[in-house]
Amino acid sequence: MTDIDLIIKSKIKSAVPDMSVAGEVPEALNKKVKEILDKASERAKANGRRTVQARDL
């Protein structure tokens, strides 16, 4: 998967309005989301599908 930002810092701040968000948080979340999506993609392929579904997560 290419390096794209899936997580936006302003959206994180909206999710935790009473907290400050450190600069490295969006990058760490992007990494986790990409790992989850990579595994979901592998699962879908293993099941003969080209569509990632919620159950693959």
C-alpha positions in Angstrom: 0.0 0.0 0.0 1.3 3.4 -0.8 2.1 6.0 1.9 -1.1 8.0 2.1 -2.5 9.8 5.1 -5.7 8.1 6.2 -5.8 9.9 9.5 -6.2 13.7 9.9 -5.0 15.3 13.1 -8.0 17.7 13.3 -10.3 14.7 13.2 -8.4 13.1 16.1 -8.7 16.3 18.1 -12.5 16.3 17.4 -12.6 12.7 18.7 -10.8 13.6 22.0 -11.9 17.3 22.5 -10.6 17.6 26.1 -7.1 16.3 25.2 -4.1 17.6 23.4 -2.9 15.4 20.5 0.9 14.9 20.1 2.4 15.3 16.7 3.3 11.7 16.3 -0.2 10.4 17.0 -1.5 10.7 13.4 1.5 8.9 12.0 1.2 6.1 14.5 -2.5 5.8 13.8 -1.9 5.8 10.0 0.6 2.9 10.5 -1.9 0.9 12.5 -4.7 1.5 10.0 -2.5 0.5 7.1 -1.5 -2.7 8.9 -5.2 -3.6 9.5 -6.0 -2.9 5.9 -3.1 -4.9 4.6 -4.2 -7.9 6.7 -7.9 -7.4 5.6 -6.8 -7.4 2.0 -4.8 -10.6 2.4 -7.9 -12.2 4.0 -10.2 -11.1 1.2 -7.7 -12.5 -1.4 -7.4 -15.8 0.5 -11.2 -16.1 0.3 -11.2 -15.5 -3.4 -12.6 -12.0 -3.2 -11.3 -8.7 -4.6 -13.5 -6.7 -2.2 -12.4 -6.0 1.4 -15.4 -6.3 3.7 -16.0 -5.4 7.3 -15.6 -9.0 8.3 -12.1 -9.0 6.9 -11.1 -6.4 9.6 
